[in-house]
């Protein structure tokens, strides 16, 4: 049982680090573009702590579910003296403003790559071996005589080392006979079987039909020790895979191919963060990296009030040669805020259902 204190501390660390990285992106690029930064806050609401350093007020605010960077002249209603226009956000060229806004999600993605690089370089890259963790009844594997604990060495003469390789070779065979070479204790055995099409659940909770032989992987991963360059390459590749899965999830949600019940909010994040913290620092950092990619991509959705909404307005300005009318922008942002609040309420409700709903 994970302690409440561990869950709360892990949640604060995860959320605090990811928000800090996101806002740091906006902050540093704004500074690089010559824009004055009036405030840098972790959290919303009333200030708990603050310190003025130079022209920026650094704050720790009471509601730890976000953060913000307050840029001089970002509100179009603000009056900016002519001598300070070069320090004003709204007086920058559209492409400078574009990069300032993009920097938040960009820093989140870069953080994910670097965090995974750190984990892979120090703890290694985990992978599932070809050891059989379970055999389904009345499956091709069961009829051929495969047993839990068998380690598959080759598929039709092709050596396999990882479960991912094994799965790909089985699917590539289709419903044609294949030969498995496997190790059982001190013995090396050869078995021939025919895969068949089966309906299974995918990672999004839907049903897919694929070619299988009816075995599950052992849950005990092995670890590859790698050098810095390989760790960086794998960290980048893994981050890109997470980004693709995030985009695929959003598409499936919009197409009603995935239930809203699969969504998780702050409560689920806290629970998972607590579990990962109990397992060790590398697990927690890995989770933060995945969450950071999610945060980056979701922030880029073209919803007014999110970074993606601001980027859409700037893209429109670049194409049309003039900014979106203030009135239209304010209406869109109000609608975006209502949509975002509705999503937060819905997701939090799903979180609470997972905790308090009777288990079947």
N, C-alpha and C positions, 0 to 999 in steps of 0.2 A: 504494500500500500504506500503510495507516494504521499509524503507529508504536505500539508497545506502551505507551510512556510517555504518548502523547496519549490512548489509550483508558483507561488507569488514572486519569489526572488528571481526564478528563471524567466518568468513572464516579463518582469521589469527590465532584466538585462537584455533579453531578446528585442523587446519593443524599443527600449532606449537606444540600443546600438543601431538598429535599422533606421530609426527616425533621425538619429544624429548623422548617420552617413548620408541619408537623403537630403537633409537640410544643408549639410556641409557642401554638397555638390552645388546647390543654388548659391550658397554663400561665396564659395571660392571663385566661381565663374563670374558672379556679379562683381566681385572685387577686381577680377582680372579685366573686366570690361569698363571699370571706372565708376560703377554705380555705387552710391553710398548705401550701406546696410545699416538701418536704424536699430533693428532688433533681431536677435537669434534666440529662438525659444524652443525648448524641449517641453512638449505638452501645451495644452490650451488652458484658457481660463485665468484665474487669479495668479499673480506671481507669488511663488513661495520664496525664491531666492533670486537675486539679480546683482549684476556687477557691470558698471559702465567701464569699458576699455576702449579708449579712443572715441570713435564716433558710433560705436555699436554697444547696445545694451544686451548683455547675455543673461538669459532668464531660464529658470526652472519653474514651470507652471503647474497648476494643481491637477489637471486632467491629463493623465499620461497615455492618451490615445491618439497622439499626433504630434505635430510641431509646426513651426513656421519660421520663415525669414521675412522680416518686414523691410521692403526696399523703399528707398526715398523716391517719391513720385510715382509709385505703382498704381495709386488710385487716380483715375483720370479726372476726378473732381478736385484734386489737390492743386493749389496755386503754387507754381514753382517760379521763383525769381529768375530772370533771364541769366544772371551770372552763375546760377547753379543748374542750368538745364543740362549741362554736360555730365552732371552726377545723377540725373533723374532717369529712372527706368523707362518711363513712357517716352522720353525724348531720345532714346537709343534707336538705332536702325532696327528694322524688324528681325534681321538675322542675328543680331546680338541678343535681343530679347528671346529669340528662339533657342539659342544655345544656353542661356541662363535657365530657362524653364526645363529644357531637356536634361540639364546637368543632374537634377535630382534622381530621376530614374536611371540615368547613365552611371552615376556613382553607386547605386544599389546593385546594378549588374556587375560592375567592376569589383565591388566588395565580395560578391558571391564567388567570382573567379578566384580572387586572392584567398578567400577563406577556404575554398576547396583545395587550392594549391597548398596551403598550410597543412591541412588535414592529410592530403595524399603524400606530401613530402615527408611528414613526420610519422604518421601512423600507417601509411601504405594505402593501396587501393583495394577495397574489399570486393570480392566477387563470389558467386555461387559456383561450387565445384559440380562435377557430374555425378556426385553421390546421390543415390536414390533415397528420398526421405519417406516415400510412401507409394503404394501401388493400388490403383483403383480396382475394385472387384469387377470381374467379367470384362476387363479391358484387354487389348492386344498384349500388353505387357504382362498382365496376370496369366493369360493363357499360355504365353511363351515361357513362364516360370521366373520372371524377374522378382527379386525380393528387396525389401528395405535394407539398405546398407551396401547394396551392390554399387560399384563404381564403374561407370561406362567409360571405356578407353577409346573406342572408335565406332564410327557409323559407316557401314559399307566400305571399310578400309581407310576412311579418313579420320585421323586422330582428332579428338575433341578434349578440351581441358576445362572449358567453362560451360555452365548450363545454357547460357545464351547461344553458344556455338551449337550445342546439342539440339536445342529447340529449332534453330534455323535449318539444320540439316534434315531433321525429321519432316519439317513442313515442306522443304524443297523436294523431298522424295515423293510427296503426295500419297495416294493410296496404292503404292507399289511396294513389293517386298523389300525389306532392308535387313542388313545383318548387323547385329550389335556385338562388339567384343567388350567383355566386362570382366572386372576382377571381383571375386568373392572370396574373402580371406586370402589364402595362399594360391587359390586356383584362378586361372584365366579361362573363361568360358566364352563360347560363341553361340548366339541365338538368332534365329530368323523369325521375323514377324511382319505383319502388314498393318501400318497405321490406318486409322479410320477417322472420319469427320465426327467431331463432337461439338456440342454447344457449351460454351463456358462463359463466365463473367469476365468482362474486360476491366481495366483500371478505373473506368468511369461508372461502373455499376451496370452497364448494359450487357446484352448478350451478343456474342459473336460465334460464328462457326469456323472452326479451324481443324487442321489435321494433327492428331495427337496419338500417343501410344498408351496414355493413361498412367503416367508417373508424376510424382511431385519431387521438387528439389529438397535436399536436406537444408534445414534452416541455419546450419552452422557455416558461416562464410569463411573462405580463405583470404589471405592478404598477399598482394604483390608489392614488394618493396621496389620503389622506383626513384630515379634521380630527379633533380629540380626541373629539368626541361620537360620530362615526361609528366611530372606532376602538374606543371602549368598547362600542358596540352590537354591532359585529361580533365583538369579543372574547368578549362574553357569549353571543352566538348560537352561535359556534364551540364554546365550552366545553359548551354544552347539547347540541350535536350529538354531540360526543365522548362525553358522558355517556350519551346514548341508545344509541350504538353499543356502548358498554361493557356496558350492561344487556342489549342484544340478544345480544352475544357470550356473556354468562353464561347467558342462557336457552338459546341454541343448544347450549352445552356440556352443560348439564343434560339437555337433550332428546336428546343424542347426535346432533345435526345437524351438529356441527363436531368434527373430530378433535382429540384432545389434542395431536397433533403441531404444531398451530398455536400452542400456548402458548409464551411466551418468559419466561425468568427472568433472574437477575442477569447471566449471561454475555451473553445477547442484549442486555440493557439497556446493558451496557458497550460492546459492539460498535457499537450504534446511536449511543450517546452520542459515541463516538470519531469516527464518520463525520460526525455533525452538527457537532462541534467543528471538524473540518477545513474544513467549508464556511463557518463563520463564527458569530459570537455570536448573530445573530438566529435561525439554524437551531437552535442548541443551546437557546436560550430557548423556542422553539416546541416542541421535543421535550419539554422539561421541563414545559411547560404541559399537553401531552397526557398525559404520565405522571402528572402531579399529579391530573388528573381521574380517571384509572384508579385511582390509589391511594385517592382519596376514596371512590369507589363500591365498590371491593373491600373497603375497611375497614368499609363499612356492611352487608356481608353478615351475616346473623344466625348467625354461627358463634361460639360461646363462645370467648373470649380475644381476638377482634377487637372493635373498637368497636361493630359491629352487634350482637354477642352481648350486650354490656353494655346496649345500648339496648333490646334485646328483654326482658331481665330487668327493666329499669326500667319498661317499658311494662306488663309483667305485674304489677308491683307497683302501678302506678297503677290498673289495672283491678280487681285483687283486693283492694286496700287493705292488702296486707302483702307484704313482700319474699319472694323465692324462698328456700326453706330453704338454709342454708349448705352442707349436705351435698350437696344436689341440684346446686347451683351449682358446687361443686368437681368433682363427677363430670363435669358437662357441659363444664367448662373443660379437664379432662384429655383428654376425647374430642376437643374442639376442637383442642387442641394436637397430638394425634396426627394428626388429619386435616390440619392445616396443615403439619406436618413431612413427611407423606407427599406432599402436593402439591409442596412445595419440592424434595424428592428427585426426583419425577417430572419436574418442569419443568426442573430442572438436568440430568437425564439427557437430555431432549430437546435442550437447549442443546448438550451434548457430542456428541450424534449429528450435529447440524448441522455441527459442526466436523470430526469425525473419521470420519464414515461415508463410504464410497466414493461418489463422485458418479456418477450413472448416465450 
